[in-house]
Amino acid sequence: MGKPPVQYRIQSPSLPDGIVPGRVEKKGSRKRAGHYPGCQMSPGPVVRRIDEMFQGRMPWVVCPERGYLGIQHAWPVLGGQEIVPKYNHVEVPRPNVYGEWRAVTGGAKVSGCRKFQAIFNHLNGPVMRKNIAYCVLLVFVVTSAADAKKITGHYLESRTCQVYTGPCFANGETGLAGKNALMAWSIVAGDYQGVDLAGLKVVIAVDAADTLGFLGFDGVGEVKSIVYVDEKATDDQHAALLKFVREHAGRAGRSVVRVTTAPIEMSLNEKRLDARLDVGKAVRVVARKARLDDCICSNESAYYPPLAEVSFFAPGVTTVNEFKGRGLGSRWSTPGARSAYLAIFNY
């Protein structure tokens, strides 16, 4: 029998505004914590179980030996609290802790770095019974959030650079790729400024002078965009969708050079986490959730945040990502790239 894994626990007694940075207390060892930059959770069997439970919306862990535990993109809502990503280990010297999670971690040395697998407490008991309870809780919380918001729906984003990646790939693309993006909203329910928009879609194609990275549209020079409005919209709905885009698409929504009415078909399956977008002959995107076998360097994370505000998101892979529209001065096609986000919005 080998030595039992060293245990850690997150000290986050409360969760104001949904986020609390928390220390990770080391238990069972007096050895000084080492410094292992860039360490993350290795894709072992426990991670696969978590991945299956959360359908690809997988949290990751930065080396607890550094004294901190980091939770990356986390779609599920546990204990009635939404876990919101803000930073990762690339942006800040010391990763933060997000959420009031009670976790036990353990691991082994891999490639000179101790990578840890998260073993959450709810996996220790009868998994099926607890899975059902969490699923019911998730549906309840999401439904309650939808009732409380004025407008809700699905969001799909694709770019011309990797977003589910590591620093090595991202640094190689900076300034060269990622200057274009497609942002699409499919409104499921709600109204905007008193105009019912349920069942309508709006899409914006973006061209920027530099890579759309950590800061989104800030610091990327000139930005141009084309807005595609659902042809099923009435005049009032058309005007409301344009105002909606100007509010929620950042600089892209305020840098519109052309507005076009077009047939828009968009679907996003929340269970399978796959999506499809067709805008006439101008836009076509087919995407699915990122999987473990999409990892190349085993250092992947949701590296760049989504360009729009969303409530829950998962990084994805685009099997098709095409823009053939006119007005931007550029067209693109980047199939087979880890360049998408599949999300839910509540405004």
C-alpha positions as CSV (number, residue, x, y, z in Angstrom):
1,M,0.0,0.0,0.0
2,G,1.3,3.4,-0.9
3,K,1.2,6.5,1.2
4,P,-2.3,8.1,1.4
5,P,-2.6,11.4,-0.5
6,V,-2.0,14.6,1.4
7,Q,-5.4,16.2,2.1
8,Y,-6.3,19.8,1.6
9,R,-9.5,21.7,2.3
10,I,-10.7,25.0,1.0
11,Q,-11.5,27.6,3.6
12,S,-14.4,29.6,2.2
13,P,-16.9,30.1,5.0
14,S,-19.1,32.5,3.0
15,L,-19.7,33.4,-0.6
16,P,-20.6,37.1,-1.0
17,D,-21.5,38.1,-4.5
18,G,-20.8,34.5,-5.6
19,I,-17.0,34.7,-5.2
20,V,-14.6,34.3,-2.3
21,P,-10.8,33.9,-2.7
22,G,-9.8,31.3,-0.1
23,R,-6.7,29.7,1.3
24,V,-6.1,26.0,0.9
25,E,-4.9,24.5,4.2
26,K,-2.4,21.7,4.0
27,K,-3.1,18.8,6.4
28,G,-1.1,15.8,7.3
29,S,2.3,17.1,6.3
30,R,4.8,19.7,7.7
31,K,6.9,19.7,4.6
32,R,7.3,23.1,3.1
33,A,5.1,23.5,0.0
34,G,7.1,23.6,-3.2
35,H,6.7,25.9,-6.2
36,Y,5.3,24.3,-9.3
37,P,4.0,27.0,-11.7
38,G,1.4,26.1,-14.3
39,C,0.3,22.8,-12.6
40,Q,-3.1,21.6,-13.4
41,M,-5.3,18.6,-12.8
42,S,-4.1,15.6,-14.8
43,P,-6.7,13.8,-16.9
44,G,-7.0,10.7,-14.8
45,P,-10.0,8.5,-14.0
46,V,-11.4,10.8,-11.3
47,V,-11.4,13.7,-13.7
48,R,-13.2,11.6,-16.3
49,R,-15.9,10.9,-13.7
50,I,-16.3,14.6,-13.0
51,D,-16.3,15.3,-16.7
52,E,-19.1,12.7,-17.2
53,M,-21.1,14.2,-14.3
54,F,-20.9,17.7,-15.5
55,Q,-21.0,16.9,-19.3
56,G,-17.6,18.4,-20.1
57,R,-18.0,21.5,-17.9
58,M,-14.9,20.4,-16.0
59,P,-13.2,22.4,-13.2
60,W,-9.4,22.3,-12.9
61,V,-7.0,22.6,-10.0
62,V,-3.8,24.5,-9.8
63,C,-1.1,22.9,-7.7
64,P,-2.2,23.0,-4.0
65,E,1.5,22.9,-3.0
66,R,1.6,26.6,-3.9
67,G,-1.0,27.2,-1.2
68,Y,-3.9,28.0,-3.5
69,L,-6.5,26.0,-5.4
70,G,-8.0,27.3,-8.6
71,I,-11.3,26.4,-10.1
72,Q,-11.6,27.3,-13.8
73,H,-14.7,27.4,-16.0
74,A,-17.5,25.8,-14.0
75,W,-20.9,25.7,-15.5
76,P,-22.8,23.8,-12.8
77,V,-24.4,25.5,-9.8
78,L,-23.7,23.7,-6.5
79,G,-25.2,24.5,-3.2
80,G,-27.3,27.2,-4.8
81,Q,-24.1,29.2,-5.7
82,E,-22.9,30.0,-9.2
83,I,-19.2,29.6,-9.6
84,V,-17.9,32.5,-11.8
85,P,-14.4,32.5,-13.4
86,K,-12.5,35.7,-13.2
87,Y,-8.8,34.9,-13.5
88,N,-6.5,31.9,-14.2
89,H,-2.9,31.1,-13.4
90,V,-1.6,33.0,-16.4
91,E,-3.2,36.3,-15.5
92,V,-2.3,36.5,-11.9
93,P,0.8,35.3,-9.9
94,R,-1.3,33.3,-7.5
95,P,-4.4,31.6,-8.6
96,N,-7.6,32.3,-6.7
97,V,-10.3,30.0,-5.3
98,Y,-13.8,30.4,-6.6
99,G,-16.8,29.0,-4.8
100,E,-17.5,27.3,-1.5
101,W,-16.3,23.8,-2.5
102,R,-15.2,21.2,0.0
103,A,-12.6,19.2,-1.8
104,V,-10.0,16.5,-1.0
105,T,-7.0,16.4,-3.4
106,G,-4.2,13.9,-4.0
107,G,-1.9,13.0,-6.8
108,A,1.5,11.8,-8.0
109,K,4.5,13.4,-9.6
110,V,4.1,13.7,-13.4
111,S,6.8,15.0,-15.6
112,G,8.6,16.7,-12.7
113,C,5.4,18.5,-11.6
114,R,2.9,17.3,-9.0
115,K,-0.4,17.4,-10.7
116,F,-3.5,17.0,-8.6
117,Q,-6.8,15.4,-9.3
118,A,-9.9,16.8,-7.5
119,I,-12.0,14.3,-5.6
120,F,-15.2,16.0,-4.5
121,N,-17.0,14.9,-1.5
122,H,-20.2,14.1,-3.3
123,L,-18.2,11.3,-5.2
124,N,-17.5,9.5,-1.9
125,G,-21.1,8.4,-1.4
126,P,-23.7,6.8,-3.7
127,V,-22.9,8.7,-6.8
128,M,-26.2,8.1,-8.6
129,R,-28.4,9.4,-5.8
130,K,-26.4,12.5,-5.4
131,N,-26.2,13.1,-9.1
132,I,-29.9,13.2,-9.3
133,A,-30.1,15.7,-6.4
134,Y,-27.5,18.0,-8.1
135,C,-29.4,17.8,-11.4
136,V,-32.6,18.7,-9.7
137,L,-30.9,21.6,-7.9
138,L,-29.3,22.8,-11.2
139,V,-32.6,22.8,-13.0
140,F,-34.3,24.6,-10.1
141,V,-31.6,27.3,-9.9
142,V,-31.4,27.9,-13.7
143,T,-35.2,28.0,-13.9
144,S,-35.4,30.4,-11.0
145,A,-32.7,32.6,-12.6
146,A,-34.6,32.6,-15.9
147,D,-37.8,33.7,-14.1
148,A,-36.0,36.5,-12.4
149,K,-34.4,37.9,-15.6
150,K,-36.0,39.8,-18.4
151,I,-34.5,38.0,-21.3
152,T,-32.8,34.6,-21.6
153,G,-31.5,32.3,-24.2
154,H,-28.5,30.6,-25.8
155,Y,-25.2,32.2,-26.9
156,L,-22.7,30.8,-29.4
157,E,-19.3,32.3,-30.1
158,S,-16.6,31.3,-32.5
159,R,-13.2,33.0,-33.1
160,T,-10.2,32.5,-35.4
161,C,-7.9,31.6,-32.6
162,Q,-7.8,28.9,-29.9
163,V,-9.8,29.8,-26.8
164,Y,-9.6,26.3,-25.1
165,T,-5.8,26.2,-25.1
166,G,-2.6,26.8,-23.1
167,P,-0.2,29.7,-23.0
168,C,2.2,28.1,-25.6
169,F,-0.5,28.0,-28.3
170,A,-2.0,31.3,-27.3
171,N,1.4,33.1,-27.4
172,G,2.1,31.7,-30.8
173,E,-1.2,33.1,-32.2
174,T,-1.1,36.6,-30.5
175,G,-1.0,39.3,-33.1
176,L,-1.3,36.8,-36.0
177,A,-4.7,35.1,-35.4
178,G,-7.9,35.7,-33.5
179,K,-8.8,39.0,-35.0
180,N,-12.2,37.8,-36.2
181,A,-15.2,36.5,-34.3
182,L,-18.9,35.5,-34.7
183,M,-21.3,36.2,-31.8
184,A,-24.8,34.8,-31.9
185,W,-27.8,35.1,-29.5
186,S,-30.9,32.9,-29.7
187,I,-33.5,34.4,-27.5
188,V,-35.7,31.8,-25.8
189,A,-37.9,34.0,-23.7
190,G,-38.2,37.6,-22.6
191,D,-38.5,41.1,-23.9
192,Y,-36.1,44.1,-24.5
193,Q,-37.5,47.5,-23.5
194,G,-41.0,46.2,-23.7
195,V,-40.7,44.4,-27.1
196,D,-41.1,40.6,-27.1
197,L,-38.1,38.9,-28.7
198,A,-38.8,35.3,-27.9
199,G,-37.8,32.9,-30.7
200,L,-35.7,35.5,-32.5
201,K,-31.9,35.5,-33.3
202,V,-29.3,38.1,-33.9
203,V,-25.7,37.6,-35.1
204,I,-22.7,39.9,-35.3
205,A,-19.5,39.3,-37.3
206,V,-16.5,41.1,-36.1
207,D,-13.2,42.2,-37.6
208,A,-10.5,43.8,-35.3
209,A,-7.0,45.1,-35.9
210,D,-5.5,42.8,-33.3
211,T,-6.1,39.5,-31.4
212,L,-9.3,39.4,-29.3
213,G,-7.7,38.1,-26.1
214,F,-8.0,38.6,-22.4
215,L,-9.4,42.1,-22.6
216,G,-11.9,41.4,-25.3
217,F,-12.4,44.4,-27.5
218,D,-10.2,46.7,-25.4
219,G,-6.8,47.6,-26.8
220,V,-7.3,45.9,-30.2
221,G,-7.3,49.0,-32.4
222,E,-10.0,49.5,-35.0
223,V,-13.1,47.3,-34.7
224,K,-15.7,46.8,-37.5
225,S,-18.8,44.6,-37.4
226,I,-21.8,43.5,-39.4
227,V,-25.1,42.7,-37.7
228,Y,-27.4,40.0,-39.1
229,V,-31.0,40.4,-37.8
230,D,-33.5,37.6,-38.0
231,E,-35.8,38.0,-41.0
232,K,-38.8,36.9,-38.9
233,A,-38.5,40.1,-36.8
234,T,-41.1,42.8,-37.2
235,D,-40.0,46.4,-37.5
236,D,-40.2,47.0,-33.8
237,Q,-38.4,43.7,-33.1
238,H,-35.7,44.6,-35.6
239,A,-35.1,47.9,-33.9
240,A,-35.0,46.2,-30.5
241,L,-32.6,43.5,-31.6
242,L,-30.2,46.2,-32.8
243,K,-30.4,48.0,-29.5
244,F,-29.8,44.6,-27.8
245,V,-26.6,44.0,-29.8
246,R,-25.3,47.5,-29.1
247,E,-25.7,46.9,-25.4
248,H,-24.4,43.4,-25.1
249,A,-21.7,43.1,-27.8
250,G,-19.4,45.7,-26.4
251,R,-17.4,47.8,-28.9
252,A,-18.5,45.5,-31.7
253,G,-22.1,46.5,-31.1
254,R,-21.1,50.2,-31.4
255,S,-18.9,49.8,-34.4
256,V,-21.5,48.5,-36.9
257,V,-20.7,49.2,-40.6
258,R,-23.6,47.3,-42.0
259,V,-27.0,45.8,-40.9
260,T,-28.5,42.9,-42.9
261,T,-31.7,41.0,-42.6
262,A,-31.2,37.3,-43.1
263,P,-32.7,33.9,-42.3
264,I,-31.0,32.7,-39.1
265,E,-31.1,29.1,-37.8
266,M,-29.5,28.4,-34.5
267,S,-29.7,25.5,-32.1
268,L,-27.8,24.6,-28.9
269,N,-28.4,21.4,-27.1
270,E,-27.7,21.8,-23.3
271,K,-27.5,18.1,-22.7
272,R,-25.0,17.1,-25.4
273,L,-23.4,20.6,-25.5
274,D,-23.3,20.9,-29.3
275,A,-24.5,23.8,-31.4
276,R,-25.2,24.9,-35.0
277,L,-25.6,28.3,-36.6
278,D,-26.6,29.2,-40.2
279,V,-27.1,32.7,-41.4
280,G,-28.1,32.5,-45.1
281,K,-25.0,31.9,-47.2
282,A,-22.8,34.2,-45.0
283,V,-22.3,32.3,-41.8
284,R,-22.0,28.6,-40.8
285,V,-20.8,27.3,-37.5
286,V,-21.0,23.7,-36.2
287,A,-19.5,23.2,-32.7
288,R,-19.4,20.7,-29.9
289,K,-18.0,20.7,-26.3
290,A,-14.3,20.3,-25.8
291,R,-13.3,16.8,-24.7
292,L,-10.3,15.3,-23.0
293,D,-9.1,13.9,-26.3
294,D,-8.9,17.5,-27.7
295,C,-6.1,18.3,-25.3
296,I,-2.7,18.6,-26.9
297,C,-0.3,19.9,-24.3
298,S,-2.4,18.8,-21.2
299,N,-2.2,22.5,-20.0
300,E,-5.5,23.6,-21.6
301,S,-8.1,25.8,-20.0
302,A,-10.7,28.3,-21.1
303,Y,-7.8,30.6,-21.8
304,Y,-9.6,33.7,-23.2
305,P,-13.0,34.6,-21.7
306,P,-16.1,34.9,-23.8
307,L,-16.5,38.3,-25.6
308,A,-20.1,38.7,-24.3
309,E,-21.5,38.5,-20.7
310,V,-22.9,35.0,-20.1
311,S,-24.2,33.2,-17.1
312,F,-22.8,29.7,-17.9
313,F,-20.4,28.6,-20.6
314,A,-18.3,25.7,-21.9
315,P,-15.4,25.9,-24.4
316,G,-15.9,24.0,-27.6
317,V,-14.4,22.8,-30.9
318,T,-15.7,24.1,-34.2
319,T,-15.9,21.4,-36.9
320,V,-17.2,24.2,-39.2
321,N,-16.4,27.9,-38.7
322,E,-17.1,30.0,-41.9
323,F,-17.8,33.6,-42.6
324,K,-18.4,34.5,-46.3
325,G,-20.3,37.8,-45.8
326,R,-19.6,41.1,-47.4
327,G,-18.8,44.4,-45.8
328,L,-15.9,43.6,-43.4
329,G,-13.2,43.2,-46.0
330,S,-12.3,39.8,-44.7
331,R,-13.6,36.2,-44.8
332,W,-12.5,33.2,-42.9
333,S,-12.8,29.5,-42.4
334,T,-11.2,27.7,-39.4
335,P,-12.5,24.2,-39.1
336,G,-11.3,21.8,-36.4
337,A,-10.3,24.5,-34.0
338,R,-10.8,24.8,-30.2
339,S,-12.3,28.2,-30.8
340,A,-15.9,28.2,-29.6
341,Y,-18.0,28.9,-26.6
342,L,-21.4,27.4,-25.9
343,A,-23.3,29.4,-23.3
344,I,-26.5,30.5,-21.6
345,F,-27.3,34.2,-21.1
346,N,-29.6,35.9,-18.6
347,Y,-29.9,39.6,-19.0
